[in-house]
Amino acid sequence: MGASAIRRVAAGLVAATGGLVVAALALEIGLRIAGYRQPVLLEDSLRNVYSVEPNAAFTYYGYMPGAVEDFANPLKLNALGFHDRDYSPERPSPTTYRIMVLGDSYVAGWELPLEETFQSVSRHASSGRTRSDDARTR
């Protein structure tokens, strides 16, 4: 490979890199003009507001991707520190089984009212009760 071939390859790499930089800048300018903003997942003023401990109550602020606006969802954690209602330690009947669901932020469901989390919807579907039945028994 001669010196002229190396110069051609180097010139091609410089041109390709320059083209990528120009394209990235054009995309950035276009998104800013269109009004796109990078989501602020947690503002500095809210960093110490969330207290994940038993019986904590706070408003969870967040950003829903694809949504027009952000949301604020009031939360109350139970005596065990989970986003759920309190349960008595004793089972209501010998045929009652409890399933604990552990997972990431999607499982925690802080973006939703408690009645709309998949755990609540699954509990109602498996028990044959409606959400309004459960609200009356709290």
C-alpha positions as CSV (number, residue, x, y, z in Angstrom):
1,M,0.0,0.0,0.0
2,G,1.6,3.2,-1.2
3,A,1.6,6.7,0.3
4,S,-1.1,7.9,-2.1
5,A,-3.4,5.0,-1.1
6,I,-3.0,5.8,2.6
7,R,-3.8,9.5,1.8
8,R,-6.9,8.5,0.0
9,V,-8.1,6.3,2.9
10,A,-7.3,9.1,5.4
11,A,-9.1,11.6,3.3
12,G,-12.1,9.2,3.0
13,L,-12.2,8.8,6.8
14,V,-12.0,12.6,7.4
15,A,-14.8,13.2,4.9
16,A,-16.9,10.4,6.5
17,T,-16.3,11.8,10.0
18,G,-17.1,15.4,8.8
19,G,-20.3,14.2,7.2
20,L,-21.4,12.4,10.4
21,V,-20.7,15.6,12.4
22,V,-22.7,17.8,10.0
23,A,-25.6,15.3,10.0
24,A,-25.6,15.1,13.8
25,L,-25.6,18.9,14.1
26,A,-28.4,19.2,11.5
27,L,-30.5,16.6,13.4
28,E,-29.9,18.4,16.7
29,I,-31.0,21.7,15.2
30,G,-34.0,20.2,13.6
31,L,-35.2,18.5,16.9
32,R,-34.7,21.7,18.8
33,I,-36.7,23.7,16.2
34,A,-39.4,21.0,16.4
35,G,-39.7,21.5,20.1
36,Y,-38.2,18.2,21.3
37,R,-36.7,18.3,24.7
38,Q,-34.7,15.8,26.6
39,P,-36.8,14.4,29.5
40,V,-35.8,15.6,32.9
41,L,-36.3,12.4,34.9
42,L,-35.8,13.9,38.3
43,E,-35.3,17.6,38.9
44,D,-32.7,18.7,41.4
45,S,-35.4,20.2,43.6
46,L,-37.1,16.7,43.9
47,R,-34.0,14.6,44.7
48,N,-34.7,14.5,48.4
49,V,-38.5,14.4,48.2
50,Y,-39.0,10.7,47.7
51,S,-38.7,8.7,50.8
52,V,-39.1,5.0,50.1
53,E,-39.9,3.7,53.6
54,P,-43.0,2.2,55.3
55,N,-46.1,4.4,55.3
56,A,-44.4,7.1,53.2
57,A,-46.6,9.5,51.3
58,F,-45.4,11.7,48.5
59,T,-46.2,12.9,45.0
60,Y,-44.3,11.0,42.2
61,Y,-43.4,13.3,39.3
62,G,-42.4,11.8,36.0
63,Y,-42.2,12.0,32.3
64,M,-44.2,9.6,30.1
65,P,-42.4,9.0,26.8
66,G,-44.6,10.0,23.9
67,A,-47.0,12.0,26.2
68,V,-47.7,15.6,25.7
69,E,-47.1,16.5,29.3
70,D,-45.5,15.2,32.4
71,F,-47.5,13.7,35.3
72,A,-47.8,13.9,39.0
73,N,-49.2,10.9,40.9
74,P,-49.8,11.0,44.7
75,L,-48.4,7.8,46.3
76,K,-48.9,6.1,49.7
77,L,-46.7,3.2,50.5
78,N,-48.0,0.4,52.8
79,A,-46.5,-0.6,56.1
80,L,-43.9,-2.8,54.3
81,G,-42.8,0.1,52.1
82,F,-44.5,-1.2,48.9
83,H,-46.9,0.6,46.5
84,D,-49.9,-1.5,47.6
85,R,-52.6,-1.6,50.3
86,D,-51.9,-3.1,53.7
87,Y,-52.7,-6.7,54.3
88,S,-53.2,-8.5,57.6
89,P,-50.6,-11.0,58.5
90,E,-53.3,-13.7,58.8
91,R,-54.9,-15.2,55.7
92,P,-58.6,-14.5,55.5
93,S,-59.3,-18.1,54.7
94,P,-57.2,-21.3,54.3
95,T,-57.8,-21.1,50.5
96,T,-56.3,-17.6,50.3
97,Y,-52.9,-17.4,48.6
98,R,-50.7,-14.4,48.4
99,I,-48.2,-13.7,45.7
100,M,-45.5,-11.1,46.1
101,V,-44.4,-9.4,42.9
102,L,-40.9,-8.0,42.9
103,G,-39.3,-6.2,40.0
104,D,-38.1,-2.9,38.5
105,S,-39.8,0.4,38.2
106,Y,-42.5,-1.0,35.8
107,V,-43.5,-3.4,38.5
108,A,-43.5,-0.7,41.2
109,G,-46.0,1.2,39.0
110,W,-45.5,4.6,40.6
111,E,-46.7,6.2,37.4
112,L,-50.2,4.8,38.0
113,P,-52.9,4.9,40.6
114,L,-52.8,1.8,42.8
115,E,-56.0,0.4,41.2
116,E,-54.4,0.5,37.7
117,T,-51.1,-1.4,38.5
118,F,-50.9,-4.8,36.8
119,Q,-50.8,-6.5,40.3
120,S,-54.1,-5.0,41.2
121,V,-55.7,-5.7,37.9
122,S,-54.4,-9.3,38.1
123,R,-55.7,-9.7,41.7
124,H,-59.1,-8.6,40.6
125,A,-59.2,-10.8,37.5
126,S,-58.1,-13.9,39.5
127,S,-60.5,-13.3,42.4
128,G,-63.5,-12.6,40.2
129,R,-64.1,-9.3,42.1
130,T,-64.3,-5.9,40.6
131,R,-62.2,-2.9,41.6
132,S,-65.2,-1.3,43.2
133,D,-65.7,-4.4,45.4
134,D,-62.1,-4.0,46.6
135,A,-62.5,-0.3,47.3
136,R,-65.4,-1.1,49.6
137,T,-63.4,-3.7,51.6
138,R,-60.5,-1.4,52.5
